Amino acid sequence: MLTVGAEVLSAGTMDFTADGTALIYEARNRLSLIDGSSDDAWSIYALDLADETTLALVPPVAGLDIANPALSQTSDHFLVFDV
């Protein structure tokens, strides 16, 4: 399904990077679909704590829930999540 927009409704599981500069979290999104309907989907974001910018690491996809992010205990270069 094609989307025309998304609104973050709430946040869930969160994990800080080892250096404390970013917060990785899951968020429930309300997607506005091209046919005029809406759908909720979970996705994963990163919040840069220094400049408060947000990056969609795994953007929301209609019909798909991507959740429970966790960073590796030995390196921030590895992120696991449920699909």
N, CA, C and O atoms as a GROMACS GRO file, in nm:
protein
  332
    1MET      N    1   0.083  -0.118   0.000
    1MET     CA    2   0.000   0.000   0.000
    1MET      C    3   0.088   0.125   0.000
    1MET      O    4   0.188   0.130   0.070
    2LEU      N    5   0.050   0.222  -0.077
    2LEU     CA    6   0.126   0.347  -0.083
    2LEU      C    7   0.077   0.443   0.023
    2LEU      O    8  -0.043   0.453   0.048
    3THR      N    9   0.171   0.514   0.086
    3THR     CA   10   0.136   0.611   0.190
    3THR      C   11   0.160   0.752   0.140
    3THR      O   12   0.243   0.776   0.052
    4VAL      N   13   0.086   0.846   0.199
    4VAL     CA   14   0.106   0.987   0.167
    4VAL      C   15   0.158   1.064   0.288
    4VAL      O   16   0.191   1.182   0.277
    5GLY      N   17   0.164   0.999   0.403
    5GLY     CA   18   0.214   1.066   0.523
    5GLY      C   19   0.208   0.975   0.643
    5GLY      O   20   0.143   0.870   0.641
    6ALA      N   21   0.278   1.016   0.750
    6ALA     CA   22   0.279   0.938   0.874
    6ALA      C   23   0.287   1.033   0.992
    6ALA      O   24   0.352   1.138   0.985
    7GLU      N   25   0.221   0.996   1.100
    7GLU     CA   26   0.222   1.073   1.224
    7GLU      C   27   0.261   0.978   1.337
    7GLU      O   28   0.200   0.872   1.352
    8VAL      N   29   0.361   1.015   1.416
    8VAL     CA   30   0.401   0.932   1.530
    8VAL      C   31   0.298   0.951   1.642
    8VAL      O   32   0.269   1.063   1.683
    9LEU      N   33   0.244   0.838   1.691
    9LEU     CA   34   0.143   0.842   1.796
    9LEU      C   35   0.201   0.817   1.935
    9LEU      O   36   0.160   0.881   2.032
   10SER      N   37   0.297   0.725   1.944
   10SER     CA   38   0.356   0.692   2.074
   10SER      C   39   0.488   0.620   2.054
   10SER      O   40   0.517   0.569   1.947
   11ALA      N   41   0.568   0.619   2.161
   11ALA     CA   42   0.696   0.549   2.158
   11ALA      C   43   0.690   0.430   2.253
   11ALA      O   44   0.612   0.429   2.348
   12GLY      N   45   0.774   0.331   2.226
   12GLY     CA   46   0.776   0.212   2.309
   12GLY      C   47   0.917   0.181   2.355
   12GLY      O   48   0.979   0.263   2.423
   13THR      N   49   0.968   0.065   2.320
   13THR     CA   50   1.100   0.019   2.360
   13THR      C   51   1.208   0.118   2.319
   13THR      O   52   1.207   0.170   2.207
   14MET      N   53   1.301   0.145   2.412
   14MET     CA   54   1.409   0.242   2.387
   14MET      C   55   1.542   0.184   2.430
   14MET      O   56   1.549   0.101   2.521
   15ASP      N   57   1.651   0.230   2.363
   15ASP     CA   58   1.786   0.186   2.397
   15ASP      C   59   1.882   0.300   2.364
   15ASP      O   60   1.877   0.356   2.254
   16PHE      N   61   1.970   0.335   2.459
   16PHE     CA   62   2.070   0.438   2.435
   16PHE      C   63   2.194   0.378   2.370
   16PHE      O   64   2.229   0.263   2.397
   17THR      N   65   2.260   0.456   2.285
   17THR     CA   66   2.389   0.413   2.232
   17THR      C   67   2.490   0.412   2.347
   17THR      O   68   2.469   0.478   2.448
   18ALA      N   69   2.598   0.337   2.331
   18ALA     CA   70   2.698   0.324   2.437
   18ALA      C   71   2.759   0.457   2.478
   18ALA      O   72   2.792   0.478   2.595
   19ASP      N   73   2.775   0.548   2.381
   19ASP     CA   74   2.833   0.679   2.412
   19ASP      C   75   2.731   0.780   2.462
   19ASP      O   76   2.766   0.893   2.497
   20GLY      N   77   2.604   0.740   2.466
   20GLY     CA   78   2.498   0.826   2.519
   20GLY      C   79   2.458   0.941   2.430
   20GLY      O   80   2.391   1.034   2.476
   21THR      N   81   2.497   0.938   2.303
   21THR     CA   82   2.465   1.049   2.214
   21THR      C   83   2.333   1.033   2.140
   21THR      O   84   2.282   1.129   2.084
   22ALA      N   85   2.278   0.911   2.139
   22ALA     CA   86   2.154   0.888   2.065
   22ALA      C   87   2.063   0.790   2.140
   22ALA      O   88   2.109   0.706   2.217
   23LEU      N   89   1.936   0.805   2.114
   23LEU     CA   90   1.834   0.716   2.168
   23LEU      C   91   1.768   0.645   2.050
   23LEU      O   92   1.716   0.710   1.959
   24ILE      N   93   1.769   0.513   2.052
   24ILE     CA   94   1.703   0.432   1.949
   24ILE      C   95   1.570   0.387   2.008
   24ILE      O   96   1.566   0.336   2.120
   25TYR      N   97   1.461   0.405   1.934
   25TYR     CA   98   1.330   0.370   1.988
   25TYR      C   99   1.234   0.325   1.880
   25TYR      O  100   1.250   0.356   1.761
   26GLU      N  101   1.132   0.251   1.924
   26GLU     CA  102   1.023   0.213   1.834
   26GLU      C  103   0.910   0.314   1.852
   26GLU      O  104   0.893   0.370   1.960
   27ALA      N  105   0.835   0.335   1.746
   27ALA     CA  106   0.722   0.427   1.753
   27ALA      C  107   0.605   0.371   1.674
   27ALA      O  108   0.621   0.312   1.567
   28ARG      N  109   0.486   0.392   1.730
   28ARG     CA  110   0.363   0.356   1.658
   28ARG      C  111   0.323   0.476   1.573
   28ARG      O  112   0.311   0.587   1.624
   29ASN      N  113   0.303   0.452   1.446
   29ASN     CA  114   0.272   0.556   1.348
   29ASN      C  115   0.132   0.537   1.293
   29ASN      O  116   0.086   0.424   1.276
   30ARG      N  117   0.064   0.646   1.266
   30ARG     CA  118  -0.061   0.642   1.191
   30ARG      C  119  -0.028   0.684   1.050
   30ARG      O  120   0.010   0.799   1.026
   31LEU      N  121  -0.043   0.590   0.956
   31LEU     CA  122  -0.012   0.616   0.816
   31LEU      C  123  -0.137   0.660   0.741
   31LEU      O  124  -0.243   0.599   0.755
   32SER      N  125  -0.124   0.765   0.662
   32SER     CA  126  -0.231   0.807   0.573
   32SER      C  127  -0.205   0.741   0.438
   32SER      O  128  -0.104   0.768   0.373
   33LEU      N  129  -0.296   0.655   0.397
   33LEU     CA  130  -0.278   0.580   0.273
   33LEU      C  131  -0.333   0.658   0.154
   33LEU      O  132  -0.419   0.745   0.170
   34ILE      N  133  -0.283   0.626   0.037
   34ILE     CA  134  -0.320   0.700  -0.084
   34ILE      C  135  -0.469   0.688  -0.118
   34ILE      O  136  -0.526   0.774  -0.184
   35ASP      N  137  -0.532   0.578  -0.070
   35ASP     CA  138  -0.676   0.561  -0.098
   35ASP      C  139  -0.764   0.636   0.003
   35ASP      O  140  -0.887   0.624  -0.002
   36GLY      N  141  -0.703   0.713   0.094
   36GLY     CA  142  -0.778   0.791   0.191
   36GLY      C  143  -0.797   0.722   0.326
   36GLY      O  144  -0.843   0.785   0.421
   37SER      N  145  -0.764   0.595   0.335
   37SER     CA  146  -0.777   0.523   0.462
   37SER      C  147  -0.649   0.543   0.545
   37SER      O  148  -0.555   0.609   0.502
   38SER      N  149  -0.650   0.486   0.665
   38SER     CA  150  -0.530   0.496   0.749
   38SER      C  151  -0.497   0.359   0.808
   38SER      O  152  -0.582   0.270   0.812
   39ASP      N  153  -0.374   0.343   0.852
   39ASP     CA  154  -0.327   0.218   0.910
   39ASP      C  155  -0.222   0.253   1.014
   39ASP      O  156  -0.148   0.350   0.997
   40ASP      N  157  -0.214   0.176   1.121
   40ASP     CA  158  -0.110   0.194   1.222
   40ASP      C  159   0.001   0.093   1.196
   40ASP      O  160  -0.025  -0.022   1.163
   41ALA      N  161   0.124   0.138   1.213
   41ALA     CA  162   0.240   0.050   1.194
   41ALA      C  163   0.353   0.096   1.286
   41ALA      O  164   0.369   0.215   1.311
   42TRP      N  165   0.429   0.000   1.337
   42TRP     CA  166   0.545   0.028   1.421
   42TRP      C  167   0.669   0.039   1.335
   42TRP      O  168   0.683  -0.032   1.235
   43SER      N  169   0.761   0.130   1.372
   43SER     CA  170   0.887   0.148   1.301
   43SER      C  171   0.994   0.190   1.402
   43SER      O  172   0.965   0.205   1.520
   44ILE      N  173   1.117   0.211   1.354
   44ILE     CA  174   1.229   0.239   1.444
   44ILE      C  175   1.296   0.371   1.405
   44ILE      O  176   1.324   0.398   1.288
   45TYR      N  177   1.322   0.453   1.507
   45TYR     CA  178   1.382   0.585   1.490
   45TYR      C  179   1.506   0.600   1.577
   45TYR      O  180   1.526   0.524   1.672
   46ALA      N  181   1.589   0.699   1.543
   46ALA     CA  182   1.702   0.739   1.626
   46ALA      C  183   1.688   0.888   1.655
   46ALA      O  184   1.663   0.967   1.564
   47LEU      N  185   1.705   0.925   1.780
   47LEU     CA  186   1.702   1.065   1.822
   47LEU      C  187   1.843   1.106   1.862
   47LEU      O  188   1.899   1.051   1.956
   48ASP      N  189   1.899   1.204   1.791
   48ASP     CA  190   2.030   1.260   1.826
   48ASP      C  191   2.007   1.354   1.945
   48ASP      O  192   1.937   1.454   1.931
   49LEU      N  193   2.064   1.322   2.059
   49LEU     CA  194   2.036   1.398   2.180
   49LEU      C  195   2.105   1.534   2.183
   49LEU      O  196   2.063   1.622   2.258
   50ALA      N  197   2.209   1.554   2.103
   50ALA     CA  198   2.278   1.682   2.099
   50ALA      C  199   2.198   1.788   2.023
   50ALA      O  200   2.181   1.900   2.072
   51ASP      N  201   2.150   1.752   1.906
   51ASP     CA  202   2.079   1.853   1.825
   51ASP      C  203   1.929   1.823   1.810
   51ASP      O  204   1.858   1.896   1.740
   52GLU      N  205   1.882   1.718   1.875
   52GLU     CA  206   1.739   1.681   1.879
   52GLU      C  207   1.680   1.652   1.741
   52GLU      O  208   1.561   1.674   1.719
   53THR      N  209   1.762   1.602   1.648
   53THR     CA  210   1.710   1.560   1.518
   53THR      C  211   1.671   1.413   1.526
   53THR      O  212   1.730   1.335   1.601
   54THR      N  213   1.571   1.377   1.446
   54THR     CA  214   1.521   1.240   1.443
   54THR      C  215   1.544   1.182   1.304
   54THR      O  216   1.522   1.248   1.203
   55LEU      N  217   1.589   1.057   1.302
   55LEU     CA  218   1.614   0.985   1.178
   55LEU      C  219   1.536   0.856   1.180
   55LEU      O  220   1.541   0.781   1.277
   56ALA      N  221   1.463   0.828   1.074
   56ALA     CA  222   1.391   0.700   1.062
   56ALA      C  223   1.492   0.594   1.019
   56ALA      O  224   1.534   0.592   0.904
   57LEU      N  225   1.531   0.506   1.112
   57LEU     CA  226   1.624   0.398   1.079
   57LEU      C  227   1.554   0.292   0.995
   57LEU      O  228   1.609   0.242   0.897
   58VAL      N  229   1.431   0.257   1.035
   58VAL     CA  230   1.346   0.165   0.960
   58VAL      C  231   1.211   0.234   0.949
   58VAL      O  232   1.133   0.229   1.044
   59PRO      N  233   1.182   0.298   0.835
   59PRO     CA  234   1.059   0.375   0.822
   59PRO      C  235   0.934   0.288   0.832
   59PRO      O  236   0.939   0.167   0.808
   60PRO      N  237   0.821   0.350   0.867
   60PRO     CA  238   0.696   0.273   0.876
   60PRO      C  239   0.651   0.223   0.740
   60PRO      O  240   0.664   0.291   0.639
   61VAL      N  241   0.598   0.101   0.741
   61VAL     CA  242   0.546   0.037   0.620
   61VAL      C  243   0.406  -0.014   0.653
   61VAL      O  244   0.387  -0.088   0.749
   62ALA      N  245   0.309   0.024   0.573
   62ALA     CA  246   0.171  -0.019   0.597
   62ALA      C  247   0.164  -0.172   0.598
   62ALA      O  248   0.217  -0.239   0.510
   63GLY      N  249   0.095  -0.225   0.701
   63GLY     CA  250   0.076  -0.369   0.712
   63GLY      C  251   0.193  -0.443   0.774
   63GLY      O  252   0.190  -0.566   0.782
   64LEU      N  253   0.296  -0.371   0.818
   64LEU     CA  254   0.416  -0.435   0.873
   64LEU      C  255   0.454  -0.366   1.004
   64LEU      O  256   0.466  -0.244   1.008
   65ASP      N  257   0.475  -0.444   1.109
   65ASP     CA  258   0.519  -0.389   1.238
   65ASP      C  259   0.665  -0.426   1.261
   65ASP      O  260   0.701  -0.543   1.264
   66ILE      N  261   0.748  -0.324   1.277
   66ILE     CA  262   0.890  -0.341   1.301
   66ILE      C  263   0.917  -0.281   1.439
   66ILE      O  264   0.904  -0.160   1.457
   67ALA      N  265   0.954  -0.366   1.537
   67ALA     CA  266   0.956  -0.319   1.675
   67ALA      C  267   1.066  -0.386   1.757
   67ALA      O  268   1.142  -0.469   1.707
   68ASN      N  269   1.072  -0.347   1.884
   68ASN     CA  270   1.164  -0.401   1.984
   68ASN      C  271   1.311  -0.387   1.946
   68ASN      O  272   1.383  -0.486   1.942
   69PRO      N  273   1.356  -0.264   1.917
   69PRO     CA  274   1.496  -0.245   1.881
   69PRO      C  275   1.588  -0.269   2.000
   69PRO      O  276   1.554  -0.237   2.114
   70ALA      N  277   1.704  -0.325   1.974
   70ALA     CA  278   1.807  -0.344   2.077
   70ALA      C  279   1.944  -0.334   2.010
   70ALA      O  280   1.969  -0.396   1.907
   71LEU      N  281   2.030  -0.255   2.070
   71LEU     CA  282   2.167  -0.242   2.022
   71LEU      C  283   2.251  -0.355   2.078
   71LEU      O  284   2.224  -0.405   2.187
   72SER      N  285   2.353  -0.393   2.004
   72SER     CA  286   2.448  -0.494   2.051
   72SER      C  287   2.514  -0.448   2.180
   72SER      O  288   2.534  -0.328   2.199
   73GLN      N  289   2.548  -0.540   2.266
   73GLN     CA  290   2.615  -0.505   2.392
   73GLN      C  291   2.763  -0.475   2.372
   73GLN      O  292   2.827  -0.419   2.461
   74THR      N  293   2.818  -0.511   2.256
   74THR     CA  294   2.962  -0.489   2.232
   74THR      C  295   2.990  -0.379   2.130
   74THR      O  296   3.103  -0.331   2.121
   75SER      N  297   2.888  -0.337   2.054
   75SER     CA  298   2.909  -0.236   1.951
   75SER      C  299   2.775  -0.174   1.911
   75SER      O  300   2.674  -0.243   1.900
   76ASP      N  301   2.775  -0.043   1.891
   76ASP     CA  302   2.654   0.024   1.842
   76ASP      C  303   2.633   0.004   1.693
   76ASP      O  304   2.537   0.057   1.636
   77HIS      N  305   2.721  -0.072   1.628
   77HIS     CA  306   2.710  -0.094   1.484
   77HIS      C  307   2.608  -0.203   1.450
   77HIS      O  308   2.581  -0.229   1.332
   78PHE      N  309   2.553  -0.267   1.552
   78PHE     CA  310   2.458  -0.377   1.528
   78PHE      C  311   2.326  -0.348   1.600
   78PHE      O  312   2.323  -0.324   1.720
   79LEU      N  313   2.218  -0.352   1.523
   79LEU     CA  314   2.084  -0.329   1.576
   79LEU      C  315   1.997  -0.448   1.537
   79LEU      O  316   1.992  -0.487   1.420
   80VAL      N  317   1.929  -0.504   1.635
   80VAL     CA  318   1.835  -0.612   1.605
   80VAL      C  319   1.695  -0.564   1.637
   80VAL      O  320   1.677  -0.474   1.720
   81PHE      N  321   1.594  -0.624   1.571
   81PHE     CA  322   1.456  -0.586   1.593
   81PHE      C  323   1.365  -0.698   1.545
   81PHE      O  324   1.408  -0.787   1.472
   82ASP      N  325   1.240  -0.693   1.587
   82ASP     CA  326   1.139  -0.791   1.544
   82ASP      C  327   1.062  -0.736   1.425
   82ASP      O  328   1.036  -0.616   1.416
   83VAL      N  329   1.025  -0.827   1.334
   83VAL     CA  330   0.940  -0.792   1.220
   83VAL      C  331   0.817  -0.878   1.226
   83VAL      O  332   0.729  -0.867   1.140
   0.00000   0.00000   0.00000
